[in-house]
Amino acid sequence: MINMKKITYISLSILLSILIGCSDYLNTTNPGQSDDVFVMSTAEEAFKTLSYAYAEYRRNAAHGGNYNYQDPLGSDAEYMSEFPTANNVIARLQPGATTIDSRATQYNSLNIVLARSARIADLIAAKSEYQADASGNAPTEWTQLYGEAKTLRAFCAWELVRHFGDVPFGYENKFIEEYELTSRFDIMDQIIEDLKAVEGKMYVLGQGGITVERLSRTYANALIGEIALHAGGWQTIRTDIPDLYGDVQFDYKGADDGECVYARRKDYLNYIKIAEQYLNNAINTYPGTAKLITTDNRPANNPFQKHWQEINSRRTSEESLFEIGTFAGAGNIEHPYSMGRPGSNNAAERLINTFAAIRIIPTFFYNAYDPGDKRRDVSMVVTGSNAATGREDLVPLGVGTRIGGGGPSINKWDQNRGDVPAFPNATFRSSGMNYTVMKMSDAMLLLAEAKAIQGNDNAGAISLVNQIRSRAFGNTNHNISGLSGEALLDAIYEERKLELLGEGDIRWDMIRSGKFNERAIAVRQQMKDMAEGLENDGYYTFPSGRTISNYVWTKYVQIGGSSKAVVTQEAPNDSDPALYPGWRGIYNWGASVHTATAKNLAIKGLYKYIDPNGAEAAALEADGYTKVKWGINIWNDPNAVAMFNGAILDGIVGRENMAPRYFHPMPVTVIDQSKGNVTNGYGLPNN
């Protein structure tokens, strides 16, 4: 079988209308024999053709700027510290501040992949070999390829619906003169049925040589579940186009502003039942080689982190259901550049030039994780990599990117942490780290949500959550029990925040839950309360017992007496300020300019108050520690005040009783060529 990591990027040498598709390419006879007969002559040749579609998605959808279209940048746990900027206006719920072509690359790429996949599926369906195999009871190479093409089409259609709302759909590979919007509910219904029709003839993960870098029966089932759960969830729908949704009936939350309203279809339980069935298939019936990682034989003994160690080491993970494969040296890889642990832009080690778009809202950083939760330090970090010095630096709270500002950051993707961090001719955006589209813990918590919404298997939902929590703590002491209804749902959404921080899911959970506005208002109030406490008292203590202070104290140290930099791989040690928080440090990059021997950073006062005028502070400074501004920036730096007020979901202000507006605009060419039938809604621009 072909290894997806080895497939090079292929430039499609065609200019095509997004709504016409790619039929010309696959129907053209030329000296290179790239006609339909040749590209479908064997299963291997057919897969090469499909691999171009995978590559197109990877290059122009996944690699197109901040991965996942800003979604991880706007929740009640995550924000973007680059401010002011156009990079996060949709994340902030500010549709009027974006430009119409701000996501044209992603929109076009999704349609290209969708059209190509549909054409490949049609060609396979016409083959006598496929028809013979499809009449059998077991999957074959041909039925797998057909299902793979149909699943890739559904995956891209789902991405279009999720990010752009109601879009023109079903026009691919046809000549058309005009087109109109298609109801997202019709699109979701169609792709759910398409997936149902093919998943039974696809290989499960590990069967037939199918790895997590290809679409499998395992992921197709999970995708059905995910789409159905969203179809039956709360969402913002358009009200400016009569009859767009046909006969679908809705319940509403809040007021209609004349353009959109927060709604859930009245027959939502039909979709939640579908979600439960197919998520259960993915997790329990057809998981193949995918599993929740619950053991770790490394000295670190952190099963949650093991998944990320695999990703950082440029390997696939046994917890993944589907990964977008990349390879080291390929350009424009967003993990970790856009989403990882902060670095610096310096020629000494260009690989650790990490922009680090996702930052953790300080109130979440201090108050979210219970003591003993092994996910905390693996997920969040307050230090980054200084390429100029080879040292680990504290990342200040306040406006800024890389190690220049922004404070707590995502720690799941870190150039320091791979088994072999450096590789020849490395540069930034060339990490080779795969994109994890879905992993087992995500699917399990989605299944728990489906069970809790129906209320017919609360014990099953609680069991799924507790499997995640038992892994997180290494014991059952923190398991939940006795919950039902909204209390159980809230516990599941909270667990998803702790498990999936920075992965692009929390915002969708907020929307789907119907509680987006309440959660947005609450986190803004929490930030206000914290800022007032810091200004009035010099510190603020959270319900968790952790305290943020105006200042912390830092000192460069040598861990274990080594003259080299060290990346910590063991559990955090609260008696050692260089190992608490844990899961940080810096790899010994070894550049000639890196002459300092003490390269790891000890931090004091991060979680408890130290009186800057007291004896403890004086003793620390006598011991070589430096007093550094920390929480004071939140209330005393005008730029930081403006950032925190604006970057954390400021679009909710004045719209507290109206629908959140989170969709991206369709490009201007789609609007212009539709002959007036297609417009952007939700306050988005149309020119």
C-alpha positions as CSV (number, residue, x, y, z in Angstrom):
1,M,0.0,0.0,0.0
2,I,1.1,3.6,-0.5
3,N,2.4,5.5,2.4
4,M,0.6,8.9,2.6
5,K,3.6,10.6,4.1
6,K,5.6,9.8,1.0
7,I,3.1,11.4,-1.4
8,T,4.5,14.7,-2.7
9,Y,2.4,17.7,-3.2
10,I,0.9,17.7,-6.7
11,S,-0.1,21.0,-8.4
12,L,-3.3,20.5,-10.3
13,S,-2.5,22.0,-13.7
14,I,-6.1,23.0,-14.4
15,L,-8.0,26.2,-14.0
16,L,-11.5,25.2,-13.0
17,S,-14.6,26.8,-11.8
18,I,-15.3,25.7,-8.2
19,L,-18.8,24.8,-9.1
20,I,-18.0,23.0,-12.3
21,G,-15.3,20.7,-10.9
22,C,-12.5,18.7,-12.4
23,S,-14.2,16.4,-15.0
24,D,-12.0,17.9,-17.8
25,Y,-8.8,16.6,-16.2
26,L,-10.0,13.1,-15.7
27,N,-11.6,12.9,-19.2
28,T,-8.6,14.2,-21.2
29,T,-6.5,11.7,-23.3
30,N,-2.9,12.8,-23.7
31,P,0.5,11.3,-24.4
32,G,1.0,10.8,-20.6
33,Q,-2.0,8.4,-20.7
34,S,-3.8,10.4,-17.9
35,D,-7.2,9.4,-19.3
36,D,-10.0,7.7,-17.3
37,V,-9.1,4.2,-18.5
38,F,-5.5,4.6,-17.4
39,V,-6.0,6.2,-14.0
40,M,-8.6,3.5,-13.2
41,S,-6.7,0.6,-14.7
42,T,-5.6,-0.8,-11.3
43,A,-6.5,-0.1,-7.7
44,E,-3.0,1.3,-7.2
45,E,-3.4,3.8,-10.1
46,A,-6.8,4.7,-8.8
47,F,-5.4,5.4,-5.4
48,K,-2.7,7.6,-6.9
49,T,-5.4,9.7,-8.4
50,L,-7.2,9.9,-5.1
51,S,-4.0,10.8,-3.4
52,Y,-3.9,14.0,-5.4
53,A,-7.2,15.0,-3.6
54,Y,-5.7,14.2,-0.2
55,A,-2.7,16.4,-1.2
56,E,-4.9,19.3,-2.3
57,Y,-6.7,19.2,1.0
58,R,-3.5,19.1,2.9
59,R,-1.8,21.9,1.0
60,N,-4.6,24.4,0.6
61,A,-7.3,23.6,3.2
62,A,-5.2,22.3,6.2
63,H,-2.1,24.4,5.4
64,G,-4.1,27.5,4.4
65,G,-3.2,29.9,7.3
66,N,-4.2,29.2,10.9
67,Y,-5.4,25.7,10.7
68,N,-9.1,25.0,11.3
69,Y,-10.1,28.5,10.1
70,Q,-9.7,30.4,13.4
71,D,-12.0,28.1,15.3
72,P,-9.5,27.3,18.2
73,L,-9.0,31.1,18.6
74,G,-12.5,31.9,19.9
75,S,-13.9,30.0,22.9
76,D,-14.3,30.4,26.6
77,A,-10.8,28.8,27.0
78,E,-8.8,30.0,24.0
79,Y,-8.1,33.4,22.3
80,M,-5.5,35.0,20.0
81,S,-3.0,37.5,21.5
82,E,-2.1,39.1,18.2
83,F,-4.2,42.3,18.5
84,P,-5.5,44.2,16.7
85,T,-5.5,41.9,13.7
86,A,-7.7,40.6,10.9
87,N,-6.6,37.1,11.7
88,N,-9.2,36.5,14.4
89,V,-12.2,38.6,13.7
90,I,-14.5,35.7,13.0
91,A,-13.1,34.0,16.2
92,R,-14.2,37.2,18.0
93,L,-17.7,37.0,16.4
94,Q,-17.1,40.2,14.3
95,P,-18.3,39.2,10.8
96,G,-18.4,42.8,9.6
97,A,-14.7,43.2,10.2
98,T,-13.7,40.4,7.8
99,T,-13.1,40.6,4.0
100,I,-15.1,38.6,1.6
101,D,-12.2,36.6,0.3
102,S,-10.6,36.0,3.7
103,R,-11.1,32.2,3.4
104,A,-11.3,31.9,-0.4
105,T,-8.4,29.5,-0.5
106,Q,-10.0,27.1,1.9
107,Y,-13.4,27.4,0.3
108,N,-12.0,26.7,-3.2
109,S,-9.8,23.9,-2.0
110,L,-12.6,22.1,-0.3
111,N,-14.7,22.3,-3.5
112,I,-11.8,21.1,-5.6
113,V,-11.3,18.0,-3.4
114,L,-15.1,17.4,-3.2
115,A,-15.4,17.6,-7.0
116,R,-12.4,15.4,-7.7
117,S,-13.5,12.8,-5.1
118,A,-17.0,12.6,-6.6
119,R,-15.6,12.1,-10.1
120,I,-13.2,9.4,-8.9
121,A,-16.1,7.6,-7.2
122,D,-18.2,7.8,-10.4
123,L,-15.4,6.3,-12.4
124,I,-14.8,3.4,-9.9
125,A,-18.6,2.8,-9.8
126,A,-18.6,2.2,-13.5
127,K,-15.9,-0.5,-13.4
128,S,-17.0,-4.1,-13.7
129,E,-14.4,-5.1,-11.1
130,Y,-15.9,-2.8,-8.5
131,Q,-19.5,-3.9,-9.4
132,A,-18.5,-7.5,-8.9
133,D,-16.8,-6.8,-5.6
134,A,-19.7,-4.6,-4.4
135,S,-22.0,-7.5,-4.7
136,G,-20.0,-9.5,-2.2
137,N,-20.0,-9.4,1.6
138,A,-16.4,-8.4,2.3
139,P,-14.6,-5.2,1.5
140,T,-12.0,-5.3,-1.3
141,E,-9.5,-2.8,-2.6
142,W,-12.1,-1.5,-5.1
143,T,-14.9,-1.1,-2.5
144,Q,-12.5,0.5,-0.1
145,L,-11.4,3.0,-2.8
146,Y,-15.0,3.8,-3.7
147,G,-15.9,4.3,-0.1
148,E,-12.7,6.4,0.5
149,A,-13.6,8.7,-2.4
150,K,-17.2,9.1,-1.2
151,T,-16.0,9.7,2.4
152,L,-13.5,12.3,1.3
153,R,-16.3,14.1,-0.6
154,A,-18.5,13.9,2.5
155,F,-15.7,15.1,4.7
156,C,-15.2,18.2,2.5
157,A,-18.9,18.9,2.3
158,W,-19.1,18.7,6.1
159,E,-16.2,21.2,6.3
160,L,-18.0,23.6,4.0
161,V,-21.2,23.4,6.0
162,R,-19.5,23.7,9.3
163,H,-17.4,26.7,8.3
164,F,-19.5,28.5,5.8
165,G,-23.1,27.5,6.6
166,D,-25.5,27.0,3.7
167,V,-23.5,26.8,0.4
168,P,-24.1,25.9,-3.2
169,F,-23.9,22.1,-3.3
170,G,-24.4,19.2,-5.7
171,Y,-23.1,21.1,-8.8
172,E,-19.7,19.4,-9.1
173,N,-18.6,18.0,-12.4
174,K,-21.5,19.5,-14.3
175,F,-21.8,22.5,-16.6
176,I,-24.1,25.0,-15.0
177,E,-25.1,28.6,-15.8
178,E,-26.7,29.5,-12.5
179,Y,-26.9,28.0,-9.0
180,E,-28.3,28.8,-5.6
181,L,-27.8,28.0,-1.9
182,T,-28.5,24.6,-0.6
183,S,-29.9,24.1,2.9
184,R,-27.2,22.8,5.2
185,F,-29.7,20.3,6.5
186,D,-30.2,18.9,3.1
187,I,-26.4,18.7,2.6
188,M,-26.0,16.9,5.9
189,D,-28.8,14.5,5.2
190,Q,-27.3,13.6,1.8
191,I,-23.7,13.1,3.1
192,I,-24.9,11.0,6.1
193,E,-26.8,8.8,3.7
194,D,-23.8,8.6,1.3
195,L,-21.6,7.5,4.2
196,K,-24.1,5.0,5.4
197,A,-24.2,3.4,2.0
198,V,-20.4,2.9,1.7
199,E,-19.0,2.4,5.3
200,G,-19.9,-1.3,5.3
201,K,-17.7,-2.0,2.3
202,M,-14.6,-0.2,3.6
203,Y,-11.7,-1.6,5.6
204,V,-11.5,-0.9,9.3
205,L,-8.3,0.7,10.5
206,G,-5.4,-1.7,10.1
207,Q,-7.3,-4.0,7.7
208,G,-6.1,-4.1,4.1
209,G,-3.1,-2.0,4.9
210,I,-5.3,1.1,5.8
211,T,-3.5,3.4,8.2
212,V,-4.8,6.5,10.0
213,E,-3.5,8.6,7.1
214,R,-6.3,7.2,5.0
215,L,-10.1,7.2,5.4
216,S,-11.4,4.0,6.8
217,R,-14.7,2.4,7.9
218,T,-13.7,3.3,11.5
219,Y,-13.5,7.0,10.7
220,A,-16.5,7.0,8.3
221,N,-18.7,5.7,11.2
222,A,-17.3,8.4,13.5
223,L,-17.9,11.1,10.8
224,I,-21.5,10.0,10.5
225,G,-21.8,10.4,14.2
226,E,-20.2,13.8,14.3
227,I,-22.3,15.2,11.5
228,A,-25.5,13.8,13.0
229,L,-24.7,15.2,16.4
230,H,-24.2,18.7,14.9
231,A,-27.3,18.3,12.7
232,G,-29.3,17.7,15.8
233,G,-27.6,20.4,17.8
234,W,-28.1,24.2,18.3
235,Q,-26.7,26.4,15.5
236,T,-27.1,29.8,14.0
237,I,-29.4,29.7,10.9
238,R,-30.3,32.3,8.4
239,T,-33.7,34.1,8.5
240,D,-33.1,36.5,5.6
241,I,-34.0,33.9,3.0
242,P,-37.6,32.6,3.1
243,D,-38.0,28.9,2.6
244,L,-34.3,28.1,2.6
245,Y,-34.8,25.2,5.0
246,G,-38.0,23.9,3.5
247,D,-40.2,22.0,5.9
248,V,-37.7,21.8,8.7
249,Q,-39.3,23.1,12.0
250,F,-37.2,24.8,14.7
251,D,-37.1,25.7,18.3
252,Y,-35.4,29.1,19.0
253,K,-33.2,30.7,21.6
254,G,-33.1,34.5,21.9
255,A,-34.1,37.1,19.4
256,D,-33.9,37.2,15.6
257,D,-31.9,40.2,14.4
258,G,-33.5,40.0,10.9
259,E,-30.5,38.0,9.5
260,C,-30.1,35.0,11.8
261,V,-31.3,33.2,14.9
262,Y,-30.0,30.5,17.3
263,A,-32.1,27.4,16.6
264,R,-32.4,23.6,16.8
265,R,-34.6,21.5,14.6
266,K,-37.6,20.0,16.5
267,D,-36.8,16.5,15.3
268,Y,-33.3,16.7,16.7
269,L,-33.6,13.4,18.6
270,N,-33.7,11.5,15.3
271,Y,-30.2,12.7,14.5
272,I,-28.9,12.2,18.0
273,K,-30.0,8.5,17.7
274,I,-28.0,8.2,14.5
275,A,-25.0,9.8,16.2
276,E,-25.2,7.3,19.1
277,Q,-25.4,4.3,16.7
278,Y,-22.5,5.3,14.5
279,L,-20.2,6.6,17.2
280,N,-20.7,3.3,19.0
281,N,-19.8,1.5,15.8
282,A,-16.5,3.5,15.5
283,I,-15.6,3.0,19.2
284,N,-16.8,-0.5,20.0
285,T,-17.8,-2.4,16.8
286,Y,-15.3,-1.4,14.1
287,P,-12.4,0.4,15.9
288,G,-9.8,-1.7,14.1
289,T,-6.4,-0.8,15.5
290,A,-7.6,2.5,17.1
291,K,-7.9,2.6,20.8
292,L,-7.8,4.9,23.8
293,I,-4.2,4.9,25.1
294,T,-4.4,4.0,28.8
295,T,-1.0,2.7,29.5
296,D,2.5,4.1,29.2
297,N,5.7,2.1,29.9
298,R,7.9,5.2,29.6
299,P,9.3,6.7,32.8
300,A,6.9,9.6,32.1
301,N,3.9,7.3,32.7
302,N,1.4,9.8,31.1
303,P,-0.8,7.9,28.6
304,F,-2.5,11.2,27.7
305,Q,0.8,12.7,26.6
306,K,1.9,9.6,24.7
307,H,-0.4,10.5,21.8
308,W,1.3,13.9,21.5
309,Q,4.7,12.3,21.8
310,E,3.9,10.3,18.7
311,I,2.7,13.3,16.8
312,N,5.7,15.4,17.9
313,S,8.0,12.6,16.8
314,R,6.5,12.6,13.3
315,R,4.7,9.3,13.7
316,T,1.1,8.3,13.6
317,S,-0.7,7.6,16.9
318,E,-2.7,4.5,17.8
319,E,-5.3,6.7,19.4
320,S,-6.1,8.5,16.1
321,L,-9.1,7.6,13.9
322,F,-7.9,9.9,11.1
323,E,-4.8,12.0,10.5
324,I,-3.8,14.3,7.7
325,G,-0.4,13.0,6.7
326,T,2.5,15.3,6.2
327,F,6.3,14.8,6.0
328,A,9.3,16.6,7.4
329,G,10.6,19.3,5.1
330,A,7.3,20.0,3.4
331,G,6.4,23.7,3.5
332,N,3.5,25.4,5.3
333,I,2.7,22.8,7.9
334,E,0.7,24.6,10.6
335,H,1.5,22.3,13.5
336,P,3.2,23.5,15.4
337,Y,3.8,26.9,13.7
338,S,0.4,28.3,14.1
339,M,-0.9,26.2,17.0
340,G,2.1,25.1,19.0
341,R,4.4,26.2,21.9
342,P,5.8,29.6,21.2
343,G,9.2,30.1,19.7
344,S,11.2,33.0,18.2
345,N,12.0,34.2,14.7
346,N,15.8,33.9,14.6
347,A,18.2,32.5,12.0
348,A,20.1,30.4,14.6
349,E,17.4,27.8,14.7
350,R,14.6,28.6,12.2
351,L,12.7,25.4,13.1
352,I,11.6,26.9,16.4
353,N,10.1,29.9,14.8
354,T,6.6,29.2,16.1
355,F,3.9,31.9,15.8
356,A,1.7,30.2,18.4
357,A,-1.7,31.7,17.5
358,I,-3.7,29.9,20.2
359,R,-3.3,31.2,23.7
360,I,-5.1,30.2,26.8
361,I,-7.4,32.6,28.6
362,P,-5.7,33.3,31.9
363,T,-8.8,32.4,33.9
364,F,-8.9,28.9,32.3
365,F,-5.2,28.4,32.8
366,Y,-5.5,29.0,36.6
367,N,-8.9,27.5,37.3
368,A,-9.6,24.7,34.9
369,Y,-7.7,21.5,35.8
370,D,-8.0,19.7,39.2
371,P,-4.8,18.9,41.1
372,G,-3.3,15.7,39.8
373,D,-4.7,16.0,36.3
374,K,-1.9,14.8,34.0
375,R,-3.4,16.7,31.0
376,R,-2.8,20.2,32.5
377,D,0.9,20.7,31.8
378,V,0.8,18.6,28.6
379,S,-1.9,20.9,27.3
380,M,-0.7,24.4,28.6
381,V,2.7,26.0,29.0
382,V,3.9,29.5,30.1
383,T,7.4,29.3,28.5
384,G,8.7,29.1,25.0
385,S,11.9,28.6,22.9
386,N,14.4,31.4,22.3
387,A,16.3,30.5,19.1
388,A,18.8,33.3,19.6
389,T,20.0,32.1,23.0
390,G,19.0,28.5,23.2
391,R,17.1,29.2,26.4
392,E,13.6,28.6,27.7
393,D,11.9,32.0,28.2
394,L,8.8,33.1,30.1
395,V,6.1,34.3,27.7
396,P,4.8,37.6,29.0
397,L,1.1,38.2,29.4
398,G,-0.1,40.9,27.0
399,V,-0.2,41.6,23.3
400,G,2.3,39.6,21.2
401,T,3.0,36.5,19.2
402,R,5.8,33.9,19.5
403,I,7.7,34.4,22.8
404,G,7.0,38.1,22.7
405,G,3.7,38.0,24.4
406,G,0.4,36.3,24.9
407,G,1.1,34.3,28.0
408,P,-0.1,30.7,28.5
409,S,0.0,28.7,25.3
410,I,-0.8,25.3,23.8
411,N,1.8,22.7,24.7
412,K,0.6,19.8,22.6
413,W,2.7,20.6,19.6
414,D,6.3,21.4,20.5
415,Q,9.4,21.3,18.3
416,N,11.5,20.5,21.3
417,R,9.7,17.4,22.2
418,G,10.0,14.9,19.4
419,D,12.2,11.9,20.0
420,V,14.6,13.5,17.5
421,P,13.6,17.1,17.4
422,A,16.2,18.3,14.8
423,F,16.4,17.1,11.3
424,P,18.5,18.1,8.2
425,N,17.8,21.4,6.5
426,A,14.9,22.1,8.9
427,T,13.1,25.4,8.7
428,F,9.9,26.7,10.2
429,R,6.6,25.3,9.0
430,S,8.4,22.1,8.0
431,S,7.9,20.0,11.1
432,G,6.3,16.9,9.5
433,M,3.7,16.7,12.3
434,N,0.4,15.2,11.2
435,Y,-2.9,16.9,11.8
436,T,-5.1,14.7,14.1
437,V,-8.6,15.1,12.7
438,M,-10.2,12.9,15.3
439,K,-8.9,10.7,18.1
440,M,-10.6,8.1,20.2
441,S,-11.1,10.3,23.3
442,D,-13.0,12.8,21.1
443,A,-15.2,10.2,19.7
444,M,-15.9,8.7,23.1
445,L,-17.0,12.1,24.5
446,L,-19.2,12.7,21.5
447,L,-20.9,9.4,22.2
448,A,-21.3,10.4,25.9
449,E,-22.9,13.6,24.7
450,A,-25.3,11.7,22.4
451,K,-26.3,9.4,25.3
452,A,-26.8,12.3,27.7
453,I,-29.0,14.3,25.3
454,Q,-31.3,11.4,24.9
455,G,-31.3,10.6,28.7
456,N,-31.8,6.9,28.1
457,D,-28.3,5.7,29.1
458,N,-26.8,8.1,31.6
459,A,-24.8,5.3,33.1
460,G,-23.2,4.7,29.7
461,A,-22.4,8.4,29.3
462,I,-20.8,8.5,32.7
463,S,-18.8,5.4,32.0
464,L,-17.3,7.0,28.9
465,V,-16.4,10.2,30.7
466,N,-14.8,8.2,33.6
467,Q,-12.6,6.3,31.2
468,I,-11.2,9.6,30.1
469,R,-10.9,10.9,33.7
470,S,-9.3,7.7,34.9
471,R,-6.6,8.0,32.3
472,A,-6.1,11.7,33.1
473,F,-5.6,11.1,36.9
474,G,-4.2,7.6,36.8
475,N,-6.9,6.4,39.2
476,T,-10.7,6.5,39.8
477,N,-10.7,9.0,42.6
478,H,-11.9,11.8,40.3
479,N,-14.7,9.8,38.6
480,I,-18.1,11.5,38.3
481,S,-21.3,9.8,39.4
482,G,-25.1,10.3,39.8
483,L,-25.5,13.0,37.1
484,S,-28.2,13.3,34.6
485,G,-29.9,15.9,32.3
486,E,-28.2,19.3,32.0
487,A,-25.7,18.6,34.9
488,L,-24.4,15.6,33.0
489,L,-24.2,17.5,29.7
490,D,-22.3,20.3,31.4
491,A,-19.9,17.8,32.9
492,I,-19.3,16.3,29.4
493,Y,-18.7,19.7,27.8
494,E,-16.3,20.6,30.6
495,E,-14.4,17.3,30.1
496,R,-14.1,18.0,26.4
497,K,-12.5,21.4,27.2
498,L,-9.9,19.6,29.4
499,E,-9.3,16.8,26.9
500,L,-9.3,18.7,23.6
501,L,-7.9,22.1,24.5
502,G,-6.4,23.8,21.5
503,E,-7.6,21.2,19.0
504,G,-10.4,23.2,17.4
505,D,-13.4,21.6,19.2
506,I,-14.4,23.7,22.2
507,R,-16.0,26.5,20.1
508,W,-18.2,23.9,18.3
509,D,-19.2,22.4,21.6
510,M,-20.2,25.8,22.8
511,I,-22.4,26.4,19.7
512,R,-23.9,22.9,19.6
513,S,-24.8,23.0,23.3
514,G,-27.1,26.0,22.9
515,K,-25.1,27.8,25.7
516,F,-22.7,29.8,23.6
517,N,-23.8,33.2,24.8
518,E,-24.0,32.2,28.5
519,R,-20.4,30.8,28.4
520,A,-19.1,33.8,26.5
521,I,-20.6,36.2,28.9
522,A,-19.3,34.2,31.9
523,V,-15.7,34.1,30.7
524,R,-15.7,37.8,30.0
525,Q,-17.0,38.4,33.6
526,Q,-14.3,36.1,35.0
527,M,-11.6,38.1,33.3
528,K,-13.1,41.3,34.7
529,D,-13.2,40.0,38.2
530,M,-9.6,38.8,37.9
531,A,-8.3,42.1,36.6
532,E,-10.1,44.0,39.4
533,G,-8.5,41.7,42.0
534,L,-5.0,42.1,40.5
535,E,-5.4,45.9,40.5
536,N,-6.8,46.2,44.0
537,D,-4.8,43.5,45.8
538,G,-1.9,42.6,43.7
539,Y,-3.2,39.0,43.3
540,Y,-6.4,37.1,42.6
541,T,-7.3,33.6,44.0
542,F,-9.5,31.3,41.9
543,P,-11.9,28.7,43.2
544,S,-9.2,26.1,42.3
545,G,-7.0,27.6,45.0
546,R,-4.4,28.8,42.5
547,T,-3.4,32.5,42.6
548,I,-2.4,34.8,39.8
549,S,-0.2,37.7,40.9
550,N,1.1,40.9,39.5
551,Y,4.7,39.5,39.5
552,V,6.6,36.3,39.3
553,W,10.3,35.5,39.8
554,T,12.4,33.7,37.3
555,K,16.0,32.4,37.1
556,Y,18.0,30.4,34.5
557,V,19.2,27.1,35.9
558,Q,21.0,23.9,34.9
559,I,18.7,20.9,35.5
560,G,20.6,18.0,37.1
561,G,23.9,19.9,36.8
562,S,24.0,19.4,33.1
563,S,25.5,22.2,30.9
564,K,23.0,21.3,28.2
565,A,19.4,22.4,27.9
566,V,16.8,19.8,29.1
567,V,13.3,18.9,28.0
568,T,11.4,17.6,31.0
569,Q,9.6,14.2,30.4
570,E,8.6,13.3,33.9
571,A,5.7,14.3,36.1
572,P,5.8,17.9,37.4
573,N,7.6,18.4,40.7
574,D,6.1,21.2,42.8
575,S,9.3,21.3,44.9
576,D,11.5,22.2,41.9
577,P,10.6,25.5,40.2
578,A,12.3,24.3,37.0
579,L,10.0,21.3,36.8
580,Y,6.8,23.0,37.9
581,P,4.8,23.5,35.7
582,G,6.1,20.3,34.0
583,W,6.4,19.1,30.4
584,R,8.5,22.1,29.2
585,G,12.2,22.9,29.1
586,I,14.1,23.3,25.9
587,Y,16.0,20.9,23.6
588,N,19.7,21.5,23.4
589,W,19.8,22.9,19.9
590,G,23.6,23.4,20.0
591,A,23.9,26.4,17.7
592,S,27.3,28.1,18.0
593,V,25.7,31.3,19.3
594,H,24.2,29.4,22.3
595,T,27.0,29.9,24.8
596,A,25.0,30.2,28.1
597,T,25.2,27.1,30.3
598,A,22.0,27.7,32.3
599,K,19.2,27.3,29.8
600,N,16.2,26.0,31.7
601,L,13.9,28.4,33.5
602,A,12.9,28.2,37.2
603,I,9.6,30.1,38.1
604,K,8.5,31.1,41.5
605,G,5.1,32.7,42.3
606,L,3.2,31.4,39.3
607,Y,0.5,29.8,41.4
608,K,0.8,31.5,44.8
609,Y,1.2,35.1,45.9
610,I,4.6,36.4,46.9
611,D,4.6,39.9,48.4
612,P,7.0,41.9,46.2
613,N,8.1,43.9,49.2
614,G,8.3,40.9,51.6
615,A,11.1,38.7,52.9
616,E,10.5,35.9,50.4
617,A,10.9,38.2,47.4
618,A,14.1,39.6,48.9
619,A,15.5,36.2,49.5
620,L,14.7,35.1,45.9
621,E,16.3,38.1,44.4
622,A,19.4,37.5,46.6
623,D,19.5,34.0,45.2
624,G,19.6,35.3,41.6
625,Y,15.9,35.4,40.7
626,T,14.5,38.4,38.8
627,K,11.1,40.0,39.5
628,V,9.1,39.9,36.2
629,K,5.8,41.5,35.3
630,W,3.0,39.0,35.0
631,G,-0.6,39.7,36.0
632,I,0.0,43.4,36.3
633,N,0.0,43.6,32.5
634,I,-3.7,42.5,32.4
635,W,-4.9,45.7,34.1
636,N,-1.9,48.2,33.9
637,D,-0.9,47.8,30.2
638,P,-3.4,49.7,28.0
639,N,-2.6,47.5,25.0
640,A,-3.2,44.4,27.0
641,V,-6.4,45.8,28.5
642,A,-7.7,46.5,24.9
643,M,-6.6,43.0,23.7
644,F,-8.3,41.0,26.5
645,N,-11.5,43.1,26.2
646,G,-11.5,42.7,22.4
647,A,-10.0,39.3,21.6
648,I,-12.1,37.3,24.0
649,L,-15.5,37.1,22.2
650,D,-16.2,40.8,22.1
651,G,-18.8,40.2,19.4
652,I,-21.2,39.0,22.1
653,V,-21.4,42.5,23.6
654,G,-24.7,44.0,22.5
655,R,-25.8,40.7,21.2
656,E,-26.3,38.8,24.4
657,N,-29.8,37.7,23.4
658,M,-29.0,37.1,19.7
659,A,-27.4,34.3,17.8
660,P,-23.6,34.0,17.8
661,R,-22.2,34.8,14.3
662,Y,-19.3,32.4,13.6
663,F,-19.4,31.6,9.9
664,H,-16.9,32.6,7.3
665,P,-17.8,34.3,4.0
666,M,-18.1,32.5,0.7
667,P,-15.8,34.2,-1.9
668,V,-16.8,37.0,-4.1
669,T,-16.6,34.8,-7.3
670,V,-19.4,32.6,-5.8
671,I,-21.5,35.6,-5.1
672,D,-20.9,37.3,-8.5
673,Q,-21.4,34.2,-10.7
674,S,-24.6,33.2,-9.0
675,K,-26.7,35.8,-10.8
676,G,-28.1,37.1,-7.5
677,N,-29.1,33.7,-6.1
678,V,-26.3,33.5,-3.5
679,T,-25.4,35.9,-0.8
680,N,-23.4,35.9,2.4
681,G,-25.6,36.3,5.6
682,Y,-24.8,36.7,9.3
683,G,-23.5,40.2,8.8
684,L,-20.7,39.1,6.4
685,P,-19.6,41.2,3.4
686,N,-21.0,40.5,-0.1
687,N,-18.4,42.6,-2.0
